[in-house]
Amino acid sequence: MTVAGPDSGAEEPSWGTLQDRLRMSVVSITSSSSLPFDMQVSGALFASGFIVDAEQGLVLSNRHVVGAGPTFHKATFFDNQEVHLQPLYYDPEHDFGFLRYDPAEVTGTPPRAIRLAPEKARSGLEIRVIGNDSNEKLSVQRGELSQLDRNPPGYRSAGEDTYNDLNTFYYQASTSSKGGSSGSPVVDIAGDAVAINAGGSVKSSSSFFLPLQRVRYALDYVLRGEVPPRGTVQAEFRHITHVQAERLGLEPRVAAAEGVRVKGTTGVLTVHKVLPGGPADGRLAVGDIVVSVGGCAVPGFTELAELVDAAVGGSVDVRVFRSGQLVTASVPVQDLYDITPTAVLWLGGTFLHSQSLQLSIGSSAPVTGVQVVRCDSGFLALDKIGKCTVVHAVNNQPTPDLGALMGAMAKVRHGDPIVVRLKSHHDPRIEAVVVTYLPPAARPGRLYTRSPATGFWSVQPFATAAVVPPQRARLPCVPPAPAAGLAARIQQSMVHIEAHPLCPADGYYSKVLSGSGSIVDRRHGLILCSTRLVANPTCDIAVTFGGIQRIHATLAYVHPLYPVAFLKYDPALLTDEAAVSDCDLELTAGADDPGRLQTGDAVTVFASSELSGVALFQTAVAGRTLLRSDTCKWCVSRNVVNTEFFALASEPPRICEGLGIVCDGAGRVRGLWVPFPVCSHVDMVRHAAGLDIALVLPVLAQLQRTGAVAGDVHVLDVEFGHEPLSAARALGMSDSRVAGLVRAAPGVRTVLKVAKILHVRPAGVASLEIGDIVLAANGAAVRHINDVACFYSSASVELTVARGGEERTVAVPTLALRGTATRRVVHWAGMYLQEAAQVASQIYNFTNIRGGPAVLEEYHFHRFVTEIGGTKVHTMDDLVAVARSFKHPELAAFNDQVMAHQKLRSGAMPGRDVSLRTVLLNGEDLVRTFRTNDQYFPAWQLTRGPRIDDEWVYE
């Protein structure tokens, strides 16, 4: 072990030379957690560390920097040399850990180790905190140690899972250190470390330092290539003052006689929590004052830890003061590593690992079960019971740990019902039994397992039972029984829809949505629903018919202008019972169309939920208006423009993201009450509005006629607004046209004016201009927005406009919008990329995974990728080809080495250094460099064929 010590004949140390002496001993650390794990969220952070052994390349930092889960790190020395780090060891209880770099990779001035000197800590000691404060390399913060016996700081807030240290003292000092100082050495004037910076309080300008006694204990083992023994009795202890102990009945003379009230002590240890089912359960009690362990007095945490760690696998006699008496209990000592998770399973969009001591201490819950770490869109979506959920059984098979859960899930077939028993570990009274499903199109499961030799994680596939094709009903579907009454007919047409996104796409993240839709064609298996349910086109869709049968469906068509979509299912899969309970929604079209709903018309809105059936709301049309949704300008999802909606005098309550059916007094379907799709960056004030049913009938007719994806929808590349007739006259609208409009549409007193040009047209191409009043389209008078909003097969439209005080006719080309949603998404280097029709590139980077390689270099998404590693890319095929070329050839060998627990010298993981050129819509270029990580962020893609019943395929 090589440490920095005073040289013979060296000058007296001073604060002025401290930074020069330690500049090659402190490193800036970039840490990226790729998965959520044991109180650790995924994401990148900037922190500090310091060298404690230069020969072996050992760096000391905090546990929350080293990371409990799959994490990768990079260290930067003062001279800007960069090395990769192995997350060699982290303490399962305290906030420290060790990383390792290869000393051979460091050239120039050799790093020097900082000596650990916990014995030098004392109240009033002047100290310096040297580290990466606020991400500024080698910042120096001055202070003075004040409190040496505070309990660990509490970072956990109500209802949240956050790592908290326990069973140790912390030091406190007033410094100005902030984010980035985690892991910094706290040194005295001689340059010796007396503590390690661990956290702070912004409100009080206090910094919290972890003492180094147990750090030095662990370092001795790590230097020998061994794992330090760590024991636990599954209890949390707290320090209380001697005065508080006296209030609990411990007299000073008794405390002195037992050796816990001696010179230099300020208090005693008391039992704060005892976990149910743990070694201390029934042996120790909350409020006990610890006097001795194994016959040795225990005045503080260090003595307690030494005695417990020395008795792993055995037991210790704990002497406590309880209710006025001294009581001795024999308490088994459990190996702390046995309840420290070392594996995490990703399955169907859900991250799971065994319950840990950290998770249990926060809620005083037993260390049993499997923690649902994160589940945005997976088969265990947390809205079933809330955050902080623990799985205790799957299909009636107990799951005390991850291995048991994997055994139960290995028998599950994709699409089969899964019965899961869940509990909230924050409130044991909250318990639920839910029926869920593993999406058939979900990516294969992945099991990550930590190697104690290096701290790297191996990756293995985890497969459930094979997917069995759905069986068709043995008997043909029988006709539905006649439904008496409008409500009954609509209820039979309504179905419940669940959409589980497989990955982010089209401006939408992975949030599970559910709501109602309506069958519009039983024979072809077509369902009409709101786009909000399927705004993320990668979703795996399940439809429940009549509350009886649940079958799979595909996304057939997403209207590019109106917020509606069509789903496709196989009617032959319905059982007789489910088939009897469904019928078509009767839609009005053609000669029977009574026209648009007008202000004052009485209507009835039918809405549905999965459990309560159809709800009915009687109201009236309050008015009609052009409405524009406030979707994000960065997303490839389109804004709702040039669409006239109707409002209701009294709106129905929010309908679970589903669809409402609007009928008139004659029982005819006249409209839809549709919630708007909203991208993941914007919260809309308005949730839903009414849409005329006639607007969606052309698409339905084409789907029924051809059974294929409807063609492009052609629109004018402008946004319209309303203009009063009085203003239209001034802009060039003739009196005869005003009179004709009033006769044709008595209630209309406005015309359409071009308010915005959405895209720049090439020079010489005829187009509309801002301020144009649109009078006619293809010779027919324009009465309202529906006359010019959508052209299903016209490459150009002949428009008569009022411009510059006169009327003129112009042939305006239309913009073709795809009615087919995104059908390809590529994940590479932590980035989600999809196709988008733009001039600069068809490759759009919508979002990145927190903690991904690109995030480390502060790369911002919402950009179009034009060049990777010097290679021009324009299409998704270009992207896939380049991504494959960058795959590291040693990935499989590295994974095998980690799985075999082989020691590795370098901290580098399989990956490539790469440059990325991107561009914004305004032409602004950005170039960033980063290193890929093939182990934790492998490249993959989801693709879907061109047919409406094609499924998503993972590769």
C-alpha positions, 0 to 999 in steps of 0.5 A: 500500500502506497500512501502520501506521507511527509518527506524527510526535510519537507517544509512545514505543511500549509494551507497555501500549498495544499492544493498543489500537494493533492491535485493528482490525488483527487479525481472528478468522477462521472457516474452513470446508473443505467438501471434503477436499483436498491434506492438508486435511480437511473441517471448521470451524476458528477462527483468526486473521489480520491486515491487511497492506493496508487499501486492498485489504482483504488479510488474512494468515493460514496456508495451513491457514486459507486452505485449499487446497480449496473453503473459505469464510471469515468475519472478525470485527473487534474491534468485532464487524463481520463480513465475508466473505473471498475465499481469494485466494492460498495458497502451494503450499509454505509455510504462509501465504496471503492473504484479501481483504475488501471495505473498503467493507463495514467501517464505523466505525473504519477498520482499519490494516495491520500492517507486515511487518518480517522483518529485525527478528527476532533471538534474544532479541527480546521479542514478543507473539502477538495473535489468537483464542487458544482462540477468545477474541477478541484474546488476547495471549500474551507470549514471546521469540524463541529459535531462529531456524534450526529446520527446519519442525515435523513434524505428520505422524504415521505413516500419516496425511496432514497438511500439513507445511511444507518448505524454510524456517526456522521460529522458536521461542518458548515461549508459551501459545498454543493452537488459534485462534492460527494466523495471529496476528501475532508483533509487537515492541513497535513493533507490526511483524510479525516472523513469523506464528504457524503451529503449536505443541507442547502437550508442550513449550509451544513455538510455531512461527512462520513467517518473513516473507521469502517472505511479503513476496515474495508480497505484492508480487505479490498487491498488483499482482494477479499470481501470485508465481512459484514454482519447484521441483526436487521435492526437500526440503532440511533445515538441519544445523549446521556441526558436522554438515557437518564430519562429512559431510566439509565442512571449515570452510575449504572452507565459508568459501571457498564462502560458506556459513560466514560470520558469522551462519550456524549451518549449511548446507542438505543434500538430505533427499529427492529425488522419483523422476522429478522434476527433481532425480532423478539430479542431486542425491542425498540427503546432498548439501550445497548450496553455491551455486545459479547461482554464488551462495552459499546459506547458508539457505532464503531465498537458495535460494528466491529463486534457484529462484523466479527460474529457473522454466521454466529451469535452475539450476547447483547446486553441492554437496559430495558424498563429499568432492568439489564437484560441479555439476549443472544442474537444471531448475526446474519451475513449482510450480503445475504440480504443485499440484492445482486441481481435485477430482472427486466421483464415486460417493461418492469424492473424487479429485484429482491427486497433489501435491508435499505428498502425494509428499514425505510418502512419497518417491513420484513426483508422478503418479497420482490421489489417493483423498482420501476414500471412505467409501461410493464405488466406490473404498472404501478397504478395498480397499487401505487409506488413502492410495491413489493410482489409476494406471490405470482400465480399463488406461488410465494416469491420471497426473493427474485429467484422464486419470482423467476421460477414462477414467471418462467412458467407463464406464457405471453398473453396468459393471465398472471395473478399477482399479490402486491403490498406497499412496503410503505403501508403494510395495510395496502395490499392488492391482488391484480390480474395482469398480462405479459405483452406478447410483443414485449422484448425478451427479458434480461437478467443482470447479475453483479460480479464481486470480482469487478463490480461489473454486471453480466447480462443473460436472457430470461425467457418465459414459456413459449408464446402459443398462438391464440386458439380460434373459437370452435363454433362460429360467432352467433348474431348478437341478441336484439338490444332494446333501447339506445343505451343497450345498443351502444353498450354492446358496441363498447369495449375496454382497451389497454395499451402498453407501450413497448418503448418511447415514440412519437413524442410519447413515453412509456405510460400505460393507458386504458379506456373505452372504444366502440366496435364499428364493424364486427365482420372486419374486426374494426374498433374506433377509439381516441388517439390518446390511447394509442398516441405511442404507436409501439403499444401492445393492445388488448381489448376486452369484450363485454367484460368477458373475453380479452384478446389482442388487437393491432393499431390499424390506422391513426388519423393524421388530422383528427384525434381518432384511431382504428384498431383491428382484431380477429372476430373469430377469436371471440367465444360465443359468450363474448360474441353475443355481447358485442354489436356494431355502433350504428353510424349515419352517413350519406343521404341519411346524414342530418348535418352537423350538430348546431349550437343548442341541439340536445344530445346524449353522451354515452361513456364507458368504464371497465367496471361500471359499464355505460354512463349516460349524460344528457346535455346540449351543444354549447358552441363550435370553434376551431381548436388547436392542441398545445402539443410540443414543438419538439415532438414529431407528433402533429398538432391538432389544427384546422379541426372544428370541435363542438363544446357541451353545455355541461361536459361529462367527467374525465372518461379514463382516456376513452371515447364518448358517443354523442347521440341526438334525440332520434338516437343517431350517432352524431359525434364523438367526445374525444380526449386529445393526445398530449405529448410527454412534455406538455400538460393541456388545460383542455382535456376533450371536445366533440368531433363530428362523426362524419369526419372519420367515415371516409377512413372507415369506408376505405378500411372496410372496402380494401382491408388495408391501410388507408392512403395518405391524407392531403391537407393544406399546409396552413393554419386557419383562423376565423374572420368576421364577415365585416372584416372579410369585405375589407379584405376583398370578399364581394357582397354577392359572396357574403350574401350567398354564404348567409343564404347557404349557412344562416348561422355562419357569420365568419369566414376562414383566413390563413393565420399561419404558414406551417412550412416554407414552400420552395420558390416559384410554387403557388401557395396561400399567403397569410391574410388570404380569405378562402372563398371556394375550393374546387368551385364549391363555396367554403362554409366551414373548416370541414370543406378545406381541412382534409382532402383524401386523394387530391395532390392539389386544390383549386382555391378561390381567395380574397387577397389584396382587395380582389378575388383570385383563383390559385392551384395550391399543392397539398401536403400528404400526411401518413395515416400509418403511425411510426413503424420503426424505432431504433435504440442505440447508445441510450438514444431512441431514434425513429423515422421522421419526414424532414429535409435534414435527415429522416432520423429523429432522436426523440428522447434518451434513456436516463444515464445513457452514454450520450447523456454523460456528454450533455447531449440534448435530444429532439434533434435530427441525426445527420452523421455518426463517426464521420459517416453521413446518415439519412435513413433508418437503414443508414442508422442500423448499418452504422450501429452494427459497425460500431458493435464491440467485437469483444462484447460476448467475451467480456460478458463471459468473463464477468459471469465467471467472476474473473478479475479485470485490470481495466475499467473500460467496458465494451464500447466505441468512441464516437462523434455524433452530428445533429441538426435542429429544424432551424439548421443549427448544428451540434457535434458531441462525442461520447463512448458507447456501452454495449453491455448495458445499452445494446443496440436493438430495433422494433419494426412493424410490417405494412399491413394493419394486422402486422405485429411489432417484432424485436431484433 
